[in-house]
Amino acid sequence: MPPLTTLSRILVIFSALRLIWAIQDPLYIAPSHTKVDLLGSSTYPAGFSDGDTENWQFEVSPHSNSTDHLIFETVYSLLQHWPNTRMRNGHTIVPGTIPTGTLLYHGAMYNRIPTTPDWVAMDPEESTFFCMNPSDEGCWHLTLSTTRPLKIIYFDGSSAANMDAGCLDTQDIITWGKILPEKTFMEEERINALCRWGEQYGVDGFVRMEMDFEAMLCNFTSGVQVVSFVKLANPDPLEIPPPDSSRSFPRIFESLHSGSWYNRFPGDTRIKLDLTGLVSFYDTELVPSLVSARSGTERWNHRLQNISDNDVLKVKARLEESLMRQETCTSGVDWMSLFRVIVIRYAERLELTQYLLNTSMSNGPSQMMAAAKLVQIQLRVMLMPYIFFSAVPEEGSESIDWAQPIFKLCATSHTESIASSSCMTPSEQLLLRAAEQTTKEICRVVTRMWASGVLLGLDRYLNSEADVNTESVSALVRKWKNEISGLTQWLDWSIWVKCQPECGPEEICYMSTWPVGFPPTEQPIPPPDDGPYIPYPKPPPEMPIAPDWERPQPRCLRRIEPYELF
């Protein structure tokens, strides 16, 4: 066979591509002047009909009491230090395991392995923080390795922070059945009660977080073996609060630093969570009594104080059911990967869109027009997989209803096939709804913004021949700015909370982490037997209080001397 010329090769390739396009694009492409029934026409995939229009109205936003976006964000943030430092009051309880071969650490003042429930750290920087011996006496340090998967329960948020502001609420519900602020510092009583409760379900421990992740281990002789138990040199005495020139700073800082290793996704991967057994106090069907308590309250202040006794029983029953089940029918969906895909698909693009809109407002008309067109491109980029060829505005109409099929396809693409699963636990149904409603609101806002830009002639592919009116575009840009701001505030993803500008090589990005820089909490004197609760008087605030302790904000922190904690 003689060799093909360059022109022949091009013709062969073009013919092949035409064949592929014909096979992959069987839809009828309506001419731009043809009026199309956009919800019922065969030019759109099956599932679009006139009856769908009510569900995909651009003016219908989520109910003010909706918690689907909160469930989405808390689930995506599980085992990540950054978001759980920012929003300390956890609302999620998840069963899981610590895999075989995982190292656990325990710092002690004495040469003996605990014979009762006690605490282990996931990193030695955290465990050695609790070596309280004088520096000339050294530090007894126990390293354990798991010999089988340890069955654990994880409490999200800063669940190891002994604060009476909500960090311990989920544990109180499981331990005592109600919130008991007088037991904030009753840690020994807490761990013993939790381990007694968990014993009937084979629970080996409970995972929590403060400066780093820790586990409340119920039995130091079951499922673990000793790797080493040695007396470490302890050159730096631990002084709290540390004086300005204290040698304690490295120990304090490194405990904070080790927690920062798990700031972002995927978090601490040494703990494996079973999301099919997740329980959320944001589940309004499971815990309806908290809906009114949260109404009009910012997320920083969400607590479980007003939960009803009946809802407490339902929460414990749901958790116990997930701990006891053997072969339960589940969907097989990797929920964390699904949530991750949604976040990475939209997070940076929404952030860039908001940046472009914010900068456009301070520029002149020509720069604002250029910025508006850049925003229109970003909106189209986000919607690219969902924009039908035949989706065009009706000539002379200001309605954007022609974009409803785009809105729906965008909102349902990630979840529609999952929703048809015949096997799904109640926890999975909750996760599905969170993903559905979160993507629906993202797609509603983004599609509405894009379609509005199309009508004004900002889109280079649709309606580009329209006369672009500067005043109309200016008004649209102001509307866009409000819409994107409302969406990002509603989503409130911690991935957007970061140090700006970025920290240097001698710094880490940090948010105030309990107990460093926090006001002292009232500590009770343990009663002699069953005597009355006797509070300690509040000690003087010797340690400087961080200005952002109530609502932590990111800032750069030196990781070498001279240290600066505030």
FILUMZA-520991 format. One record per residue (C-alpha): residue number from 1; x, y, z; residue in three letters. Coordinates in steps of 0.2 Angstrom, whole numbers. Each point is the difference from the previous one (the first is absolute). Example, Ala and Ser with C-alpha at 12.3 -4.5 7.8 and 13.67 -1.06 7.14 Angstrom:
<recs>
REC    nr       u       v       w   rest
REC     1      62     -22      39    ALA
REC     2       6      17      -3    SER
</recs>
This chain:
<recs>
REC    nr       u       v       w   rest
REC     1       0       0       0    MET
REC     2       8      17      -5    PRO
REC     3       3      12      14    PRO
REC     4     -14      13       4    LEU
REC     5       4      18      -4    THR
REC     6      -3      13      13    THR
REC     7     -16       6      -8    LEU
REC     8      -6     -18      -1    SER
REC     9       3      -3      19    ARG
REC    10      -9      16       4    ILE
REC    11     -15      -6     -10    LEU
REC    12       0     -17       8    VAL
REC    13       1       7      18    ILE
REC    14     -14      12      -4    PHE
REC    15     -11     -13      -7    SER
REC    16       3     -11      16    ALA
REC    17      -4      14      11    LEU
REC    18     -16       4      -9    ARG
REC    19      -5     -18       2    LEU
REC    20       4       1      19    ILE
REC    21     -10      16       2    TRP
REC    22     -15      -8      -9    ALA
REC    23       0     -15      12    ILE
REC    24       3      10      16    GLN
REC    25     -12      15      -4    ASP
REC    26     -17      -8      -6    PRO
REC    27     -10      15       6    LEU
REC    28      -8      11     -12    TYR
REC    29       8      17       0    ILE
REC    30     -13      14      -2    ALA
REC    31       4      15     -10    PRO
REC    32       2      16      10    SER
REC    33     -16       7      -8    HIS
REC    34     -10     -15       5    THR
REC    35     -11       1      16    LYS
REC    36       3     -16      10    VAL
REC    37     -10      -7      14    ASP
REC    38      15       0      12    LEU
REC    39      -7     -12      14    LEU
REC    40      -9     -12     -11    GLY
REC    41       9      -1     -16    SER
REC    42      10     -14      -6    SER
REC    43      15      11      -1    THR
REC    44       2      -3      19    TYR
REC    45       3     -16       9    PRO
REC    46     -14     -10       7    ALA
REC    47      -7       7      16    GLY
REC    48      -4      18      -5    PHE
REC    49     -18       4      -1    SER
REC    50     -12      15       3    ASP
REC    51      -4      -7      17    GLY
REC    52      18       2       5    ASP
REC    53       0      19      -1    THR
REC    54      -6       3      18    GLU
REC    55      15     -10       7    ASN
REC    56      12      11      -9    TRP
REC    57      -5      17       2    GLN
REC    58      14      13       1    PHE
REC    59      -8      10      13    GLU
REC    60      -3     -14      13    VAL
REC    61      15       0      12    SER
REC    62       2     -12      15    PRO
REC    63     -10       2      15    HIS
REC    64       8      10      14    SER
REC    65      -1     -16      12    ASN
REC    66       8     -11     -13    SER
REC    67      15     -10       6    THR
REC    68       5      -9     -15    ASP
REC    69      15      11      -4    HIS
REC    70       6      -1      19    LEU
REC    71      -1     -19      -1    ILE
REC    72      10       1     -17    PHE
REC    73      14      11       8    GLU
REC    74       1     -10      16    THR
REC    75       1     -17      -9    VAL
REC    76      13       7     -12    TYR
REC    77      10       7      15    SER
REC    78       1     -16      10    LEU
REC    79      17      -4       7    LEU
REC    80       7      17      -6    GLN
REC    81       8      11      13    HIS
REC    82      -3      17      -8    TRP
REC    83     -19       0      -2    PRO
REC    84      -3      -9      17    ASN
REC    85      11      13       8    THR
REC    86     -10      14      -8    ARG
REC    87     -17      -7       4    MET
REC    88       3      -8      17    ARG
REC    89     -17      -6       4    ASN
REC    90      -2     -17      -8    GLY
REC    91     -16      -7      -6    HIS
REC    92       5     -17      -8    THR
REC    93       4     -17       8    ILE
REC    94       7     -13     -12    VAL
REC    95       5     -18       4    PRO
REC    96      17      -6      -8    GLY
REC    97      16      -9       3    THR
REC    98      18       3       4    ILE
REC    99       9     -13     -12    PRO
REC   100      13     -13       5    THR
REC   101      17       6       2    GLY
REC   102      -4      18       5    THR
REC   103      11       8      13    LEU
REC   104      -8       8      16    LEU
REC   105      10      10      13    TYR
REC   106      -2       3      19    HIS
REC   107      10      12      10    GLY
REC   108       0      -3      19    ALA
REC   109       8       5      16    MET
REC   110       2     -18       6    TYR
REC   111       8     -16      -5    ASN
REC   112     -16     -10      -3    ARG
REC   113     -12      -4     -14    ILE
REC   114     -18       5       4    PRO
REC   115     -11     -13       6    THR
REC   116     -16      10      -2    THR
REC   117      -7      11     -15    PRO
REC   118      13      13      -4    ASP
REC   119       5      12     -14    TRP
REC   120      12      -3     -15    VAL
REC   121       5      12     -13    ALA
REC   122       2      -3     -18    MET
REC   123      17       9      -1    ASP
REC   124      14       1      13    PRO
REC   125       0      19       0    GLU
REC   126     -17      -1       8    GLU
REC   127       4     -14      13    SER
REC   128      16       8       6    THR
REC   129      -9      16       3    PHE
REC   130      -8      -9      15    PHE
REC   131      17      -5       8    CYS
REC   132      -2      11      15    MET
REC   133      16      -6       9    ASN
REC   134      13      13       4    PRO
REC   135      13       0     -14    SER
REC   136      14      -8      10    ASP
REC   137     -12     -15       3    GLU
REC   138      -3      -5     -18    GLY
REC   139     -16      -6      -8    CYS
REC   140      -8     -17       0    TRP
REC   141      -6      -3     -18    HIS
REC   142     -10     -15      -6    LEU
REC   143      -1      -5     -18    THR
REC   144     -14     -12      -5    LEU
REC   145      -4      -9     -17    SER
REC   146     -17      -6      -4    THR
REC   147      -1     -19      -3    THR
REC   148     -17       0      -8    ARG
REC   149     -12      14      -6    PRO
REC   150      -6       9      16    LEU
REC   151     -19       4      -1    LYS
REC   152      -2      19       4    ILE
REC   153     -12      14       0    ILE
REC   154       5      17      -6    TYR
REC   155      -7      16       7    PHE
REC   156       3      15     -12    ASP
REC   157       4      18       4    GLY
REC   158      13       4      14    SER
REC   159      -8     -14      10    SER
REC   160      15      -1      12    ALA
REC   161      -1      18       5    ALA
REC   162      -6       2      18    ASN
REC   163     -11      15      -3    MET
REC   164     -17       3       6    ASP
REC   165      -5       8     -17    ALA
REC   166      -6     -16      -9    GLY
REC   167      16     -10      -5    CYS
REC   168      -6     -14      11    LEU
REC   169     -18       0      -4    ASP
REC   170       0     -16     -11    THR
REC   171       9      -9      13    GLN
REC   172     -11       6      14    ASP
REC   173     -15      -7     -10    ILE
REC   174       7     -17      -2    ILE
REC   175       8      -1      18    THR
REC   176     -13       8      11    TRP
REC   177     -15       2     -12    GLY
REC   178       0      19       3    LYS
REC   179      12      15       0    ILE
REC   180       9       1      17    LEU
REC   181      11      16       1    PRO
REC   182       5      -5      17    GLU
REC   183       9     -15      -7    LYS
REC   184      11       9     -12    THR
REC   185      16      -5       9    PHE
REC   186      -6     -17       6    MET
REC   187      11      -8     -13    GLU
REC   188       3     -16      10    GLU
REC   189     -19      -2       3    GLU
REC   190      -3       3     -18    ARG
REC   191      12     -12      -7    ILE
REC   192      -6     -14      12    ASN
REC   193     -18       3      -4    ALA
REC   194       3       0     -18    LEU
REC   195      10     -16       0    CYS
REC   196     -14      -9      11    ARG
REC   197     -13       6     -13    TRP
REC   198      11      -6     -15    GLY
REC   199       5     -17       8    GLU
REC   200     -17      -7      -5    GLN
REC   201       3       4     -19    TYR
REC   202      19      -5       0    GLY
REC   203       6      18       0    VAL
REC   204      19       1       4    ASP
REC   205       1      19       1    GLY
REC   206      -6      17      -5    PHE
REC   207       9      13     -11    VAL
REC   208       0      18       4    ARG
REC   209      10      16      -5    MET
REC   210       8      15       8    GLU
REC   211      18       5      -4    MET
REC   212       2     -16      -9    ASP
REC   213     -11     -16      -2    PHE
REC   214      -1     -12      15    GLU
REC   215      -9     -16       5    ALA
REC   216      -8      -5      16    MET
REC   217       6     -18       1    LEU
REC   218     -11     -11      11    CYS
REC   219      12     -15       2    ASN
REC   220      19       1      -1    PHE
REC   221       2     -19      -2    THR
REC   222     -13      -3     -13    SER
REC   223       4       2     -19    GLY
REC   224      17       9       4    VAL
REC   225      17      -5       4    GLN
REC   226      15       9       8    VAL
REC   227      13       6     -13    VAL
REC   228      10      10      13    SER
REC   229      -2       7      18    PHE
REC   230      15      11       3    VAL
REC   231       6      14      11    LYS
REC   232       3      15     -12    LEU
REC   233      11      15       3    ALA
REC   234     -11      14       3    ASN
REC   235      11      16      -1    PRO
REC   236     -14      13      -1    ASP
REC   237     -11       2      15    PRO
REC   238     -18       3      -4    LEU
REC   239      -6      16       7    GLU
REC   240     -18       6      -3    ILE
REC   241      -1      14      -3    PRO
REC   242      17       1      -7    PRO
REC   243      10      16       4    PRO
REC   244       6      10     -15    ASP
REC   245      17      -8       1    SER
REC   246      -6     -17       5    SER
REC   247       8     -16      -7    ARG
REC   248     -18      -7       0    SER
REC   249      -4       8     -16    PHE
REC   250       8     -14     -11    PRO
REC   251     -11     -13       9    ARG
REC   252     -16      10      -1    ILE
REC   253       3       5     -18    PHE
REC   254       4     -17      -7    GLU
REC   255     -15      -7       8    SER
REC   256     -10      13     -10    LEU
REC   257      11      -3     -15    HIS
REC   258      -3     -19      -1    SER
REC   259     -19       3       0    GLY
REC   260       2      12     -15    SER
REC   261       7     -15     -10    TRP
REC   262     -18      -5      -2    TYR
REC   263      -8      17      -3    ASN
REC   264      -7      -4     -17    ARG
REC   265      -7     -14     -10    PHE
REC   266       2     -15       2    PRO
REC   267       4       4      19    GLY
REC   268       6     -14      11    ASP
REC   269      -1     -16     -11    THR
REC   270       5     -11      15    ARG
REC   271     -18       0       5    ILE
REC   272     -12      -8     -12    LYS
REC   273     -18       6       1    LEU
REC   274     -16     -10      -5    ASP
REC   275     -11      14      -7    LEU
REC   276     -14     -13      -2    THR
REC   277      -2       1      19    GLY
REC   278       2      19       2    LEU
REC   279     -12       9      12    VAL
REC   280      -2      19      -2    SER
REC   281      -9      12      12    PHE
REC   282      -3      11     -15    TYR
REC   283     -12     -14      -6    ASP
REC   284     -16       9       1    THR
REC   285     -11     -16      -1    GLU
REC   286      10      -9      13    LEU
REC   287       2      15      12    VAL
REC   288     -14      12      -4    PRO
REC   289       0       8      18    SER
REC   290      16      10      -5    LEU
REC   291      -7       8     -15    VAL
REC   292      -8      15       9    SER
REC   293      15       1      12    ALA
REC   294      11       3     -15    ARG
REC   295     -12      12      -9    SER
REC   296       9      17      -3    GLY
REC   297      16      -6       9    THR
REC   298      17       1      -8    GLU
REC   299       9     -17      -2    ARG
REC   300      13       5      12    TRP
REC   301     -13      -1      14    ASN
REC   302      -9     -16      -5    HIS
REC   303      -2     -11      15    ARG
REC   304     -10     -15       6    LEU
REC   305      -7       7      16    GLN
REC   306     -18       0      -6    ASN
REC   307      -1     -17      -6    ILE
REC   308     -16     -10       6    SER
REC   309       1     -16      10    ASP
REC   310      -8      -9     -14    ASN
REC   311      13       6     -13    ASP
REC   312      14      -6      12    VAL
REC   313      -8     -17       0    LEU
REC   314      -1       0     -19    LYS
REC   315      18       5      -2    VAL
REC   316       6     -13      11    LYS
REC   317     -11     -13      -8    ALA
REC   318       7       5     -17    ARG
REC   319      18      -1       6    LEU
REC   320      -2     -16       9    GLU
REC   321      -9      -8     -16    GLU
REC   322      15       5     -10    SER
REC   323      12      -8      13    LEU
REC   324      -9     -16       0    MET
REC   325      -4      -4     -18    ARG
REC   326       8     -14      -8    GLN
REC   327      -4      -2     -19    GLU
REC   328     -10      16      -4    THR
REC   329      -5       4     -17    CYS
REC   330      10      16      -5    THR
REC   331       2       9     -16    SER
REC   332      18      -2      -2    GLY
REC   333       3      18      -4    VAL
REC   334      16       8       5    ASP
REC   335      -9      15       8    TRP
REC   336      16       9       5    MET
REC   337       7       0     -18    SER
REC   338     -17       6      -7    LEU
REC   339       0      15      12    PHE
REC   340      18       3      -4    ARG
REC   341      -3       0     -19    VAL
REC   342     -14      13       3    ILE
REC   343      11      11      11    VAL
REC   344      15       0     -12    ILE
REC   345     -11       3     -15    ARG
REC   346      -7      16       6    TYR
REC   347      10       7      15    ALA
REC   348      15       8     -10    GLU
REC   349     -12       6     -14    ARG
REC   350     -12       8      12    LEU
REC   351      14       8       9    GLU
REC   352       7       7     -16    LEU
REC   353     -17       6      -6    THR
REC   354      -2      10      16    GLN
REC   355      17       7      -1    TYR
REC   356      -3       7     -18    LEU
REC   357     -17       7       6    LEU
REC   358       8       8      15    ASN
REC   359      14       8     -10    THR
REC   360     -12       6     -14    SER
REC   361     -10      11      11    MET
REC   362      15      12       3    SER
REC   363       4       2     -18    ASN
REC   364      -6      11     -14    GLY
REC   365     -14      -5     -13    PRO
REC   366      12      -8     -13    SER
REC   367       9     -10      14    GLN
REC   368     -16      -5       7    MET
REC   369      -7      -6     -17    MET
REC   370      16     -10      -2    ALA
REC   371      -2      -7      17    ALA
REC   372     -18      -5      -3    ALA
REC   373       5      -9     -16    LYS
REC   374      13     -10      10    LEU
REC   375     -13      -4      13    VAL
REC   376     -11      -6     -14    GLN
REC   377      13     -12      -6    ILE
REC   378       3      -7      18    GLN
REC   379     -19      -3       1    LEU
REC   380       0      -9     -16    ARG
REC   381      15     -10       5    VAL
REC   382      -9      -7      15    MET
REC   383     -15      -4     -10    LEU
REC   384       9      -7     -16    MET
REC   385      -5     -18       3    PRO
REC   386     -19       5       1    TYR
REC   387      -3      13     -14    ILE
REC   388     -10      -8     -13    PHE
REC   389       4       6     -18    PHE
REC   390     -19       4      -3    SER
REC   391      -2      10      16    ALA
REC   392      -2      18      -6    VAL
REC   393     -10      15       7    PRO
REC   394     -16       4      -9    GLU
REC   395       1      15     -11    GLU
REC   396      -6      16       8    GLY
REC   397      -3      -9      17    SER
REC   398       8       5      16    GLU
REC   399      -4     -17       8    SER
REC   400      14     -12       5    ILE
REC   401     -12     -15       1    ASP
REC   402       8      -7     -16    TRP
REC   403      15      -4      12    ALA
REC   404     -10     -11      12    GLN
REC   405       6     -16      -8    PRO
REC   406      18       5       2    ILE
REC   407      -4       4      18    PHE
REC   408      -7     -17       3    LYS
REC   409      13     -10      -9    LEU
REC   410      14       9      10    CYS
REC   411      -9      -3      16    ALA
REC   412      -4     -19      -3    THR
REC   413      15      -6      -9    SER
REC   414      10      -6      15    HIS
REC   415     -15      -8       9    THR
REC   416     -13      -5     -11    GLU
REC   417       7     -18      -3    SER
REC   418       3      -2      18    ILE
REC   419     -18       5       5    ALA
REC   420      -7     -15      -9    SER
REC   421      10     -12      11    SER
REC   422     -11     -13       9    SER
REC   423      12      -2      14    CYS
REC   424       4      15      11    MET
REC   425       1       2      19    THR
REC   426      -8      15       9    PRO
REC   427      17       8       1    SER
REC   428       2      -2     -19    GLU
REC   429     -17       8      -4    GLN
REC   430       6      15      11    LEU
REC   431      16       1     -10    LEU
REC   432      -9      -1     -16    LEU
REC   433     -12      14       4    ARG
REC   434      15      11       6    ALA
REC   435       9      -3     -16    ALA
REC   436     -16       3     -11    GLU
REC   437      -5      16       9    GLN
REC   438      17       7       1    THR
REC   439       3      -2     -19    THR
REC   440     -17       6      -4    LYS
REC   441       3      17       8    GLU
REC   442      17       2      -8    ILE
REC   443      -7      -4     -17    CYS
REC   444     -16      11       3    ARG
REC   445      11      15       4    VAL
REC   446      13      -3     -13    VAL
REC   447     -12      -4     -14    THR
REC   448     -10      15       4    ARG
REC   449      15      11      -1    MET
REC   450       6      -7     -16    TRP
REC   451     -17       1      -9    ALA
REC   452      -2      18       6    SER
REC   453      17       4      -8    GLY
REC   454      -6      -9     -16    VAL
REC   455     -15      12      -1    LEU
REC   456      11      15       1    LEU
REC   457      12      -6     -14    GLY
REC   458      15      -4      11    LEU
REC   459       1     -18      -5    ASP
REC   460      12      -2     -15    ARG
REC   461     -10     -15      -7    TYR
REC   462     -18       4       3    LEU
REC   463      -9      16      -4    ASN
REC   464      17       9      -3    SER
REC   465      -8      11     -13    GLU
REC   466     -10       9      13    ALA
REC   467       3      18       4    ASP
REC   468      10       1      16    VAL
REC   469      -7      14      11    ASN
REC   470      13       6      13    THR
REC   471     -13       5      13    GLU
REC   472      -9     -17      -1    SER
REC   473      17      -9       1    VAL
REC   474       4      11      15    SER
REC   475     -16      -5       9    ALA
REC   476       2     -18      -4    LEU
REC   477      18       0       7    VAL
REC   478      -7       7      16    ARG
REC   479     -13     -14       0    LYS
REC   480      12     -13      -4    TRP
REC   481      11       6      15    LYS
REC   482     -14      -2      12    ASN
REC   483      -5     -17      -7    GLU
REC   484      18      -7       1    ILE
REC   485       2       7      17    SER
REC   486     -16      -8       6    GLY
REC   487       5     -17      -7    LEU
REC   488      17       0       8    THR
REC   489      -7       5      17    GLN
REC   490     -13     -13      -1    TRP
REC   491      12     -14      -5    LEU
REC   492      13       7      13    ASP
REC   493      14     -12      -6    TRP
REC   494      15       0      11    SER
REC   495      11      -3     -16    ILE
REC   496      -2      19      -3    TRP
REC   497       6       5      17    VAL
REC   498      19       2      -1    LYS
REC   499      14      12       3    CYS
REC   500       2      14     -13    GLN
REC   501      13       3      -5    PRO
REC   502       7     -18       2    GLU
REC   503      12      -2      15    CYS
REC   504      19      -1      -2    GLY
REC   505      11     -15       2    PRO
REC   506       3       4      18    GLU
REC   507     -19       1       4    GLU
REC   508     -15     -11       0    ILE
REC   509     -18       6      -3    CYS
REC   510      -9      -2      17    TYR
REC   511     -17       4       9    MET
REC   512      -1       1      19    SER
REC   513      -1     -18       6    THR
REC   514      -6      -4      18    TRP
REC   515       7       1      13    PRO
REC   516      14      12      -6    VAL
REC   517      -7      18       1    GLY
REC   518     -17      -4       7    PHE
REC   519      -8       7      16    PRO
REC   520       0     -12      14    PRO
REC   521     -15     -11       3    THR
REC   522      -8      -2      17    GLU
REC   523       6     -16       7    GLN
REC   524      -9     -10      13    PRO
REC   525       7      -8      16    ILE
REC   526      -5     -18      -2    PRO
REC   527     -13      -4      14    PRO
REC   528       6     -12      14    PRO
REC   529     -14     -13      -4    ASP
REC   530     -16       5      -7    ASP
REC   531       1      18       7    GLY
REC   532      -5      16      -8    PRO
REC   533       9       8     -14    TYR
REC   534      13      13       6    ILE
REC   535       8      11     -13    PRO
REC   536      17       6       1    TYR
REC   537       1      19       0    PRO
REC   538       6       6     -18    LYS
REC   539      19       2       1    PRO
REC   540       8      16      -6    PRO
REC   541       3       1     -19    PRO
REC   542      18      -3       1    GLU
REC   543       2      -5     -18    MET
REC   544      -3      13     -13    PRO
REC   545     -17      -2      -9    ILE
REC   546       0      -2     -18    ALA
REC   547     -11      13      -9    PRO
REC   548      -8     -13     -11    ASP
REC   549      -3     -14      13    TRP
REC   550     -19       2      -2    GLU
REC   551       0       0     -19    ARG
REC   552      17      -6      -6    PRO
REC   553       8       9     -15    GLN
REC   554      15      -6     -10    PRO
REC   555      17       8       3    ARG
REC   556      18      -4      -3    CYS
REC   557      10      -7      16    LEU
REC   558      19      -1       1    ARG
REC   559       6     -18       1    ARG
REC   560      17       4       6    ILE
REC   561       6      11      14    GLU
REC   562      -5      13       5    PRO
REC   563     -17      -8       1    TYR
REC   564     -16      11       0    GLU
REC   565     -16      -9       5    LEU
REC   566     -10      16      -2    PHE
</recs>
